[in-house]
Amino acid sequence: MMNTYLKIRDLWKSFGSFVALRDISLDVIDGEFLCFLGPSGCGKTTLLRAVAGLDIQTSGSIFQDGKDVSNLPASERDFGIVFQSYALFPNLTVIENIAFGLENAGKDKKATAERVTELLTLVDLLDQGDKYPAQLSGGQQQRIALARAIATSPGLLLLDEPLSALDAKVRVHLRHEMKELQRKLSVTTVMVTHDQEEALSMADRIVVMNHGIIEQVGTPTEIYTTPASLFVADFIGETNKLPASVTVKGKVKIGNKTLLCDTNGFSAKDEVILVLRPEDVIPHGEGARSPGAPDIVKTPENTFEVTIEEMEFLGSFWRTRLRDQGLGNLEMIADFSINAVRRLALMTGGKITIEIPPGSLKAFAADQGAEQ
């Protein structure tokens, strides 16, 4: 059975008349890597700061490992924290930076030196101990900040956009390192990020936030494939939003085309927004399949010809912009593999037959779109 390490209940936070957090309740499992994800101003950093005791909530409760820490100052809570800006002491060496918390905790010199050596080995910077922060790269500084945060073996690790100041290549490398380190230590970790790729690749579960509320909590796969709201679908990954209306159960109309789609929860004549991931569009034709394989159309009702208006090469695939008068002249984005593009000889201005699997279309109330 999974134990809850951090429990947040009915949390509100206001700054004057502005409500930053609205009735937040959340359980964080012992040892998991949880991400607060959302756009700027959604409340994710405010929530992290409330957990840390850096900004006490207006109302509500926070329990850590069964203990009510709701009104404890940050100094009396059991956590380590890593900030976007590293926040290393510039006048202290790497060794002194990591040792700082240990010395404050009353560790003797020998135990402190052993722990610092252990941590420097852990973050693969054993040969950098005598340097000052300014002599290190951004990635190295962030590793030192991480080592300092876990030096006292806290029960909770808080990461406030720890990778956003780094360049793309270093960021990708370091997020892998941080995830491996978290697994090795089994420390309960909460990270704030606005980078969806970062959240999808690192988190065990993601908390998607918007306007001070939680829109959805789930694994990366759940968040991506079964979004609970139009906001989540639109915020996570690239997506097509197609206005439509329900005709009968299981069918929707876009322009003058009727497509099969799950319409559970909706009635005839309801206006909806259909969400479709670009990679879910299936290309058909002589070259879309492997040589000798049949070109199988599973849903003839959802198969039609479109015009390619634009093609963009993105390394591992081509992103195409498609349009068809029958779809009410809506533009649709579809991602095709390099092989499919080559076999089908796709080009701007050309035609292609596509299939949209009914299960790939997710319907949301049209008025959700107005709320975004």
Secondary structure per residue as TSV (DSSP state, phi and psi in degrees):
chain	resnum	aa	ss	phi	psi
A	1	M	-	360.0	135.7
A	2	M	-	-81.7	132.6
A	3	N	-	-93.3	141.4
A	4	T	E	-84.1	121.5
A	5	Y	E	-92.4	-39.6
A	6	L	E	-123.9	126.1
A	7	K	E	-123.4	122.4
A	8	I	E	-114.3	129.9
A	9	R	E	-133.1	126.2
A	10	D	E	51.4	45.9
A	11	L	E	-85.6	128.2
A	12	W	E	-125.4	144.5
A	13	K	E	-142.1	123.3
A	14	S	E	-121.2	145.1
A	15	F	E	-117.7	96.3
A	16	G	T	65.6	-126.3
A	17	S	T	-87.0	-7.5
A	18	F	E	-87.5	124.5
A	19	V	E	-95.3	111.2
A	20	A	E	-87.4	-32.4
A	21	L	E	-132.9	133.7
A	22	R	E	-121.2	104.7
A	23	D	E	51.6	55.0
A	24	I	E	-84.9	126.1
A	25	S	E	-129.5	133.6
A	26	L	E	-159.3	141.5
A	27	D	E	-112.9	130.9
A	28	V	E	-110.3	124.5
A	29	I	E	-77.0	143.9
A	30	D	T	-56.8	123.2
A	31	G	T	86.5	-1.6
A	32	E	-	-85.8	162.3
A	33	F	E	-108.0	108.7
A	34	L	E	-111.4	137.4
A	35	C	E	-114.2	131.6
A	36	F	E	-90.5	117.6
A	37	L	E	-123.9	138.7
A	38	G	-	169.5	170.6
A	39	P	S	-71.2	169.6
A	40	S	T	-57.8	136.3
A	41	G	T	84.0	9.0
A	42	C	S	-84.0	-12.5
A	43	G	S	108.0	0.4
A	44	K	H	-65.7	-42.4
A	45	T	H	-70.8	-36.9
A	46	T	H	-59.7	-40.8
A	47	L	H	-65.9	-42.6
A	48	L	H	-62.0	-43.0
A	49	R	H	-66.8	-32.2
A	50	A	H	-66.8	-41.6
A	51	V	H	-61.9	-37.9
A	52	A	H	-78.5	-15.7
A	53	G	T	83.1	10.8
A	54	L	S	-80.8	-24.0
A	55	D	S	-141.7	96.4
A	56	I	-	-64.3	136.6
A	57	Q	-	-63.9	156.7
A	58	T	S	-71.1	-41.4
A	59	S	E	-154.5	164.8
A	60	G	E	109.0	172.9
A	61	S	E	-127.0	149.3
A	62	I	E	-131.7	125.4
A	63	F	E	-117.4	131.0
A	64	Q	E	-120.8	118.6
A	65	D	T	53.6	41.6
A	66	G	T	83.9	-6.9
A	67	K	E	-101.3	134.2
A	68	D	E	-76.3	110.2
A	69	V	-	-110.4	13.3
A	70	S	T	-48.6	-40.9
A	71	N	T	-117.0	14.8
A	72	L	-	-78.2	142.9
A	73	P	-	-68.5	162.0
A	74	A	G	-56.3	-36.1
A	75	S	G	-64.8	-18.9
A	76	E	G	-105.2	9.9
A	77	R	S	-104.8	152.5
A	78	D	-	-95.3	86.7
A	79	F	E	-154.1	159.0
A	80	G	E	-117.4	148.8
A	81	I	E	-135.6	142.1
A	82	V	E	-123.4	126.3
A	83	F	E	-99.7	162.9
A	84	Q	T	-57.8	-36.8
A	85	S	T	-89.1	10.3
A	86	Y	-	72.5	-48.1
A	87	A	-	56.8	37.0
A	88	L	-	-80.9	153.5
A	89	F	-	-78.1	114.6
A	90	P	T	-66.1	-25.2
A	91	N	T	-90.6	1.8
A	92	L	S	-111.6	147.3
A	93	T	-	-70.8	172.0
A	94	V	H	-57.3	-46.6
A	95	I	H	-60.4	-44.2
A	96	E	H	-67.1	-36.1
A	97	N	H	-61.6	-47.1
A	98	I	H	-69.1	-35.7
A	99	A	H	-74.2	-17.9
A	100	F	H	-51.9	-53.0
A	101	G	H	-67.6	-33.9
A	102	L	H	-67.1	-42.2
A	103	E	H	-65.8	-40.0
A	104	N	H	-64.5	-28.5
A	105	A	T	-81.7	-1.7
A	106	G	T	88.8	15.8
A	107	K	-	-69.2	143.3
A	108	D	-	-75.6	166.6
A	109	K	H	-61.4	-40.6
A	110	K	H	-66.4	-46.9
A	111	A	H	-63.9	-37.7
A	112	T	H	-65.0	-46.4
A	113	A	H	-61.7	-40.9
A	114	E	H	-65.1	-42.0
A	115	R	H	-67.0	-40.7
A	116	V	H	-62.9	-43.0
A	117	T	H	-62.6	-41.7
A	118	E	H	-61.4	-43.4
A	119	L	H	-71.2	-40.0
A	120	L	H	-62.9	-36.6
A	121	T	H	-66.4	-41.0
A	122	L	H	-61.2	-39.8
A	123	V	T	-97.0	10.9
A	124	D	T	59.6	44.1
A	125	L	-	-135.6	34.4
A	126	L	G	-59.7	-29.7
A	127	D	G	-88.1	5.1
A	128	Q	G	-109.7	7.9
A	129	G	T	-58.0	-34.4
A	130	D	T	-89.4	-0.6
A	131	K	S	-84.1	162.4
A	132	Y	-	-97.9	156.2
A	133	P	G	-50.2	-40.0
A	134	A	G	-64.4	-17.6
A	135	Q	G	-89.6	0.0
A	136	L	S	-107.8	157.6
A	137	S	-	-73.8	168.3
A	138	G	H	-59.4	-42.9
A	139	G	H	-63.4	-39.7
A	140	Q	H	-67.4	-40.6
A	141	Q	H	-61.5	-39.5
A	142	Q	H	-69.6	-32.3
A	143	R	H	-66.0	-38.6
A	144	I	H	-66.6	-41.3
A	145	A	H	-60.5	-37.7
A	146	L	H	-67.6	-43.8
A	147	A	H	-61.0	-42.2
A	148	R	H	-64.0	-38.1
A	149	A	H	-66.5	-32.7
A	150	I	H	-99.4	3.9
A	151	A	T	-57.2	-41.4
A	152	T	T	-89.1	12.3
A	153	S	-	52.8	57.3
A	154	P	-	-67.3	157.2
A	155	G	S	-77.2	-19.7
A	156	L	E	-135.8	133.3
A	157	L	E	-113.5	125.0
A	158	L	E	-111.9	128.9
A	159	L	E	-122.5	114.1
A	160	D	E	-101.4	94.7
A	161	E	S	44.7	54.9
A	162	P	T	-67.0	-19.5
A	163	L	T	-110.4	-2.7
A	164	S	T	-69.9	-18.6
A	165	A	T	-87.6	-1.5
A	166	L	S	-98.6	158.0
A	167	D	-	-75.3	163.7
A	168	A	H	-55.5	-45.8
A	169	K	H	-67.2	-42.9
A	170	V	H	-65.3	-38.7
A	171	R	H	-61.0	-46.5
A	172	V	H	-62.3	-43.0
A	173	H	H	-65.8	-44.5
A	174	L	H	-72.4	-31.5
A	175	R	H	-66.5	-33.6
A	176	H	H	-66.2	-44.1
A	177	E	H	-61.8	-44.1
A	178	M	H	-64.8	-39.6
A	179	K	H	-66.0	-42.0
A	180	E	H	-62.8	-41.4
A	181	L	H	-64.4	-42.0
A	182	Q	H	-63.0	-40.7
A	183	R	H	-63.5	-42.3
A	184	K	H	-64.1	-40.9
A	185	L	H	-84.5	-19.7
A	186	S	T	54.6	34.8
A	187	V	-	-89.3	133.6
A	188	T	E	-62.3	125.2
A	189	T	E	-129.0	133.7
A	190	V	E	-122.6	122.5
A	191	M	E	-119.8	137.3
A	192	V	E	-97.5	132.5
A	193	T	E	-154.7	153.2
A	194	H	S	-106.9	-0.1
A	195	D	-	-92.3	107.2
A	196	Q	H	-63.6	-37.0
A	197	E	H	-63.1	-39.9
A	198	E	H	-61.2	-46.9
A	199	A	H	-64.7	-44.8
A	200	L	H	-63.2	-36.2
A	201	S	H	-84.3	-24.9
A	202	M	H	-105.2	-33.2
A	203	A	-	-82.0	146.3
A	204	D	S	-77.3	-40.9
A	205	R	E	-138.5	153.6
A	206	I	E	-120.8	136.8
A	207	V	E	-108.5	107.7
A	208	V	E	-88.8	123.9
A	209	M	E	-117.0	151.4
A	210	N	E	-157.6	128.1
A	211	H	T	51.2	41.9
A	212	G	T	78.8	6.1
A	213	I	E	-123.2	164.2
A	214	I	E	-92.2	119.8
A	215	E	E	-81.7	-38.4
A	216	Q	E	-164.7	145.3
A	217	V	E	-123.4	129.2
A	218	G	E	-175.6	175.3
A	219	T	-	-69.0	161.7
A	220	P	H	-53.1	-41.0
A	221	T	H	-64.5	-43.6
A	222	E	H	-63.1	-44.5
A	223	I	H	-61.9	-40.2
A	224	Y	H	-77.5	-43.7
A	225	T	H	-90.7	-27.8
A	226	T	S	-130.6	66.0
A	227	P	-	-61.1	141.3
A	228	A	S	-84.9	-14.7
A	229	S	S	-148.6	165.1
A	230	L	H	-63.7	-35.0
A	231	F	H	-59.9	-47.4
A	232	V	H	-62.4	-45.7
A	233	A	H	-59.5	-39.6
A	234	D	H	-78.0	-34.0
A	235	F	H	-78.7	-35.3
A	236	I	S	-93.7	111.6
A	237	G	S	75.7	175.0
A	238	E	-	-80.2	142.6
A	239	T	-	-151.4	153.0
A	240	N	E	-97.1	135.2
A	241	K	E	-115.7	112.3
A	242	L	E	-115.4	112.4
A	243	P	E	-64.7	136.4
A	244	A	E	-152.3	173.7
A	245	S	E	-134.3	144.9
A	246	V	E	-77.3	131.8
A	247	T	E	-97.1	-61.5
A	248	V	E	-137.0	174.8
A	249	K	T	-56.0	125.5
A	250	G	T	85.9	5.6
A	251	K	E	-139.0	141.4
A	252	V	E	-131.1	158.2
A	253	K	E	-118.9	127.0
A	254	I	E	-119.1	120.2
A	255	G	T	61.0	-123.6
A	256	N	T	-109.6	16.4
A	257	K	E	-102.1	138.0
A	258	T	E	-106.9	124.5
A	259	L	E	-118.7	151.4
A	260	L	E	-77.4	138.7
A	261	C	-	-165.4	148.3
A	262	D	-	-70.6	117.0
A	263	T	-	-113.1	21.6
A	264	N	T	-54.3	132.7
A	265	G	T	93.4	-5.8
A	266	F	-	-123.0	156.5
A	267	S	-	-116.7	167.6
A	268	A	T	-55.7	139.2
A	269	K	T	79.9	-3.5
A	270	D	-	-65.8	137.1
A	271	E	E	-86.0	131.0
A	272	V	E	-132.5	164.6
A	273	I	E	-113.4	122.1
A	274	L	E	-92.0	132.7
A	275	V	E	-106.4	131.9
A	276	L	E	-139.0	124.3
A	277	R	-	-75.0	139.1
A	278	P	G	-57.4	-33.8
A	279	E	G	-76.3	-10.3
A	280	D	G	-85.6	-8.4
A	281	V	-	-76.1	125.8
A	282	I	E	-99.9	123.0
A	283	P	E	-81.8	143.9
A	284	H	E	-126.5	155.5
A	285	G	S	142.2	174.7
A	286	E	T	-54.5	-38.4
A	287	G	T	-98.0	0.0
A	288	A	T	-75.1	-21.0
A	289	R	S	-107.4	167.4
A	290	S	-	-68.1	150.0
A	291	P	T	-52.7	128.8
A	292	G	T	90.4	-15.9
A	293	A	-	-85.0	144.2
A	294	P	-	-71.6	149.9
A	295	D	-	-90.0	95.3
A	296	I	-	-93.4	120.3
A	297	V	-	-99.2	113.8
A	298	K	S	-83.7	-29.9
A	299	T	-	-130.6	86.4
A	300	P	G	-56.2	-35.1
A	301	E	G	-62.8	-27.5
A	302	N	G	-104.7	21.6
A	303	T	E	-117.3	127.7
A	304	F	E	-159.9	168.5
A	305	E	E	-96.5	140.9
A	306	V	E	-133.8	166.2
A	307	T	E	-102.0	137.7
A	308	I	E	-85.9	113.7
A	309	E	E	-90.9	-28.8
A	310	E	E	-157.8	147.7
A	311	M	E	-131.4	134.9
A	312	E	E	-129.3	123.0
A	313	F	E	-84.1	121.2
A	314	L	-	-119.4	32.7
A	315	G	S	88.4	-76.7
A	316	S	S	-91.7	-6.4
A	317	F	E	-159.3	170.1
A	318	W	E	-107.7	129.7
A	319	R	E	-95.0	122.5
A	320	T	E	-114.1	148.6
A	321	R	E	-110.6	119.9
A	322	L	E	-113.6	150.5
A	323	R	E	-146.2	147.8
A	324	D	-	-150.2	132.9
A	325	Q	G	-59.5	-34.3
A	326	G	G	-65.0	-22.4
A	327	L	G	-90.7	20.5
A	328	G	T	73.5	24.0
A	329	N	T	63.2	24.0
A	330	L	-	-72.2	145.8
A	331	E	E	-89.9	138.3
A	332	M	E	-128.3	137.1
A	333	I	E	-97.3	133.4
A	334	A	E	-135.6	138.9
A	335	D	E	-105.7	125.3
A	336	F	E	-121.4	144.9
A	337	S	E	-65.3	158.7
A	338	I	H	-59.5	-40.1
A	339	N	H	-64.3	-43.1
A	340	A	H	-63.3	-41.2
A	341	V	H	-63.1	-41.3
A	342	R	H	-68.1	-46.7
A	343	R	H	-64.7	-38.2
A	344	L	H	-85.6	-6.0
A	345	A	T	52.5	47.2
A	346	L	-	-70.5	142.9
A	347	M	-	-153.3	156.7
A	348	T	T	-58.1	132.1
A	349	G	T	92.7	-12.7
A	350	G	-	-83.3	176.3
A	351	K	E	-110.5	152.7
A	352	I	E	-149.0	144.0
A	353	T	E	-93.0	128.4
A	354	I	E	-123.8	156.8
A	355	E	E	-124.7	135.7
A	356	I	-	-112.5	104.9
A	357	P	-	-59.8	133.3
A	358	P	G	-54.1	-36.7
A	359	G	G	-69.0	-14.2
A	360	S	G	-88.1	-11.9
A	361	L	-	-92.2	123.2
A	362	K	E	-117.3	127.2
A	363	A	E	-98.6	134.9
A	364	F	E	-128.5	153.1
A	365	A	E	-59.1	135.9
A	366	A	H	-60.5	-30.2
A	367	D	H	-72.8	-13.3
A	368	Q	H	-63.5	-37.0
A	369	G	H	-61.5	-33.9
A	370	A	H	-71.5	-19.7
A	371	E	H	-85.7	-15.3
A	372	Q	-	-67.3	360.0
